[in-house]
Amino acid sequence: MAAKEREAQGGAAHTRTRRRLSTDERREQLLTVGARLFAQNPYDDVWIEQVAEIAGVSRGLLYHYYPTKRDFFTAVIERESRRMLRLTAAAPGVPVLEQLGTGLDTFLDYVATHAEGFRAFHRAEAAGDPTVRRVYKEGLAAQERQILAALAADPQTAGATQDLPTLRLAVRGWLAFLVAVCLEWLEEPGLAREEVRDLCARALLGAITV
């Protein structure tokens, strides 16, 4: 009897100490689960009910946060876009060419640490939903603008911005190259991170050389 009482008391204590997730924490949990599913499967093959089951929440709660799969995948994409922009923002006052290696190291660390989110973000390009694809393209455009702004603010590279259409095309092409290299690196990490970094750095320098 005493053992049963202790077990019951222990269970009650566990219930009392179990912390309820805040709204932001719950959203983050759901988006993390979603990123994993979208990274592993095409958009049409993911069911939002799967997310609720894996996260251990009711479908009603998930639909309260994200009424449709489009809303949910859009939230996954936007989270990854904000994260990439934050991690790769240029340091004010530091020449772009000096911080290129450090910036790429930070980006590659993000790719390795958040591989599922990175894959899910770029899977959006193949999604049939036009809203999802629009949000994805907006995320890429934000990265492009951030790079162009950093180049324009640096006296060493500001000359390249005089031919803005050409530079914009070069940066856009480099971003596509960077994504392709990183996705391949995740699948077959044969190159060391330093080699991937140097490869991408040389490609950008070649693209913006005037």
C-alpha positions as CSV (number, residue, x, y, z in Angstrom):
1,M,0.0,0.0,0.0
2,A,2.8,2.4,0.9
3,A,4.5,1.7,-2.4
4,K,1.3,2.5,-4.3
5,E,0.8,5.7,-2.3
6,R,4.4,6.8,-3.1
7,E,3.8,6.0,-6.8
8,A,0.6,8.0,-6.8
9,Q,2.2,10.9,-5.0
10,G,5.1,10.8,-7.5
11,G,2.7,10.9,-10.4
12,A,0.9,13.8,-8.9
13,A,4.2,15.7,-8.3
14,H,5.2,15.0,-11.9
15,T,1.9,16.5,-13.1
16,R,2.3,19.5,-11.0
17,T,5.9,20.1,-12.1
18,R,5.3,19.6,-15.8
19,R,5.5,23.0,-17.4
20,R,2.9,24.1,-19.9
21,L,4.4,25.6,-23.1
22,S,3.8,29.2,-23.8
23,T,2.1,30.2,-27.1
24,D,5.5,31.1,-28.7
25,E,7.1,27.9,-27.5
26,R,4.2,25.8,-28.8
27,R,4.4,27.6,-32.2
28,E,8.2,26.9,-32.3
29,Q,7.6,23.3,-31.5
30,L,5.0,22.9,-34.3
31,L,7.2,24.7,-36.8
32,T,10.2,22.5,-36.0
33,V,8.1,19.4,-36.5
34,G,6.7,20.9,-39.8
35,A,10.2,21.7,-41.0
36,R,11.2,18.1,-40.5
37,L,8.2,16.7,-42.4
38,F,8.5,19.2,-45.3
39,A,12.2,18.6,-45.6
40,Q,11.6,14.8,-46.0
41,N,8.5,14.9,-48.2
42,P,7.0,16.8,-51.1
43,Y,4.5,19.5,-50.1
44,D,1.5,17.5,-51.3
45,D,2.5,14.4,-49.3
46,V,2.5,16.2,-45.9
47,W,-0.7,16.2,-43.9
48,I,-1.1,18.8,-41.2
49,E,-2.7,16.2,-38.9
50,Q,0.7,14.4,-38.9
51,V,2.2,17.5,-37.3
52,A,-0.4,17.5,-34.5
53,E,0.2,13.8,-33.8
54,I,4.0,14.1,-33.7
55,A,3.8,17.2,-31.5
56,G,1.3,15.6,-29.2
57,V,-1.3,18.3,-29.5
58,S,-4.9,18.2,-30.6
59,R,-5.8,18.9,-34.2
60,G,-8.0,21.7,-33.0
61,L,-5.1,23.5,-31.3
62,L,-3.0,23.2,-34.4
63,Y,-5.8,24.5,-36.6
64,H,-6.2,27.4,-34.1
65,Y,-2.6,28.5,-34.8
66,Y,-2.6,27.6,-38.6
67,P,-6.0,27.1,-40.2
68,T,-4.6,25.5,-43.4
69,K,-1.6,23.7,-44.6
70,R,-0.7,26.7,-46.7
71,D,-0.7,28.9,-43.6
72,F,1.5,26.4,-41.8
73,F,4.1,25.9,-44.5
74,T,4.2,29.6,-45.1
75,A,5.0,30.1,-41.4
76,V,7.8,27.5,-41.7
77,I,9.3,29.3,-44.7
78,E,9.0,32.7,-43.0
79,R,10.7,31.5,-39.9
80,E,13.7,30.1,-41.9
81,S,13.9,33.3,-44.0
82,R,14.1,35.5,-40.9
83,R,16.7,33.2,-39.3
84,M,18.9,33.2,-42.4
85,L,18.7,37.0,-42.7
86,R,19.5,37.5,-39.0
87,L,22.5,35.2,-39.1
88,T,24.0,36.5,-42.3
89,A,23.5,40.2,-41.7
90,A,26.6,42.3,-42.4
91,A,28.4,43.9,-39.5
92,P,28.2,47.7,-39.9
93,G,31.5,49.4,-40.7
94,V,33.4,46.2,-41.4
95,P,34.4,45.8,-45.1
96,V,32.4,43.1,-46.8
97,L,35.4,41.3,-48.2
98,E,36.9,41.0,-44.7
99,Q,33.8,39.5,-43.2
100,L,33.0,37.3,-46.2
101,G,34.7,34.2,-44.7
102,T,33.1,34.7,-41.3
103,G,29.7,35.3,-42.8
104,L,29.9,32.1,-44.8
105,D,31.1,30.2,-41.8
106,T,28.0,31.4,-39.9
107,F,25.7,30.5,-42.8
108,L,27.2,27.0,-43.2
109,D,26.9,26.5,-39.4
110,Y,23.2,27.4,-39.8
111,V,22.8,25.0,-42.7
112,A,24.4,22.1,-40.7
113,T,22.5,22.9,-37.5
114,H,19.1,23.6,-39.1
115,A,19.4,21.2,-42.1
116,E,15.7,20.3,-42.0
117,G,14.6,23.9,-42.0
118,F,17.0,24.8,-44.8
119,R,15.8,21.9,-46.9
120,A,12.1,22.7,-46.1
121,F,12.7,26.3,-47.1
122,H,14.0,25.4,-50.5
123,R,11.4,22.7,-51.1
124,A,8.9,25.5,-51.3
125,E,10.1,26.3,-54.8
126,A,8.6,23.0,-56.0
127,A,5.3,23.5,-54.1
128,G,2.2,23.8,-56.3
129,D,0.6,26.4,-54.1
130,P,1.2,29.9,-55.6
131,T,1.0,31.6,-52.2
132,V,3.8,29.3,-50.8
133,R,6.0,29.9,-53.8
134,R,5.4,33.7,-53.6
135,V,6.5,33.7,-49.9
136,Y,9.6,31.6,-50.9
137,K,10.6,34.1,-53.6
138,E,10.1,37.0,-51.2
139,G,12.5,35.3,-48.8
140,L,15.1,34.9,-51.6
141,A,14.6,38.5,-52.6
142,A,15.2,39.7,-49.0
143,Q,18.6,37.8,-49.0
144,E,19.4,39.4,-52.3
145,R,18.6,42.9,-51.0
146,Q,20.6,42.4,-47.9
147,I,23.7,41.4,-49.9
148,L,23.3,44.3,-52.3
149,A,22.9,46.8,-49.4
150,A,26.1,45.5,-47.8
151,L,28.0,45.9,-51.1
152,A,26.7,49.4,-51.6
153,A,27.6,50.5,-48.1
154,D,31.3,49.3,-48.4
155,P,33.6,51.7,-50.3
156,Q,35.6,48.7,-51.5
157,T,32.7,47.2,-53.4
158,A,30.4,50.2,-53.9
159,G,31.8,50.6,-57.5
160,A,30.1,47.3,-58.4
161,T,26.7,48.8,-57.7
162,Q,27.1,51.4,-60.5
163,D,25.9,48.7,-62.8
164,L,23.1,47.6,-60.6
165,P,21.2,45.3,-63.0
166,T,24.3,43.3,-63.7
167,L,25.3,43.1,-60.1
168,R,21.7,42.1,-59.1
169,L,21.8,39.3,-61.6
170,A,25.3,38.2,-60.4
171,V,24.1,38.1,-56.8
172,R,21.0,36.2,-57.7
173,G,23.1,33.6,-59.6
174,W,25.5,33.3,-56.7
175,L,22.6,32.7,-54.3
176,A,21.4,29.9,-56.5
177,F,25.0,28.5,-56.6
178,L,25.2,28.7,-52.8
179,V,22.0,26.9,-52.3
180,A,22.9,24.1,-54.7
181,V,26.3,23.6,-53.1
182,C,24.8,23.5,-49.6
183,L,22.0,21.1,-50.5
184,E,24.6,18.8,-52.1
185,W,26.9,19.2,-49.1
186,L,24.1,18.1,-46.8
187,E,23.5,15.0,-48.9
188,E,27.1,14.0,-49.4
189,P,29.4,15.9,-47.0
190,G,32.6,14.9,-48.8
191,L,34.1,18.4,-48.6
192,A,35.2,19.9,-45.3
193,R,33.3,23.0,-44.2
194,E,36.4,25.2,-44.9
195,E,36.5,23.9,-48.5
196,V,32.8,24.6,-49.0
197,R,33.3,28.1,-47.5
198,D,36.3,28.9,-49.7
199,L,34.5,27.6,-52.8
200,C,31.5,29.8,-52.2
201,A,33.7,32.8,-51.3
202,R,35.6,32.5,-54.6
203,A,32.4,32.3,-56.5
204,L,31.0,35.5,-55.0
205,L,34.2,37.4,-55.5
206,G,34.2,36.3,-59.1
207,A,30.6,37.3,-59.5
208,I,31.0,40.8,-58.2
209,T,34.4,41.6,-59.7
210,V,34.3,44.7,-61.9
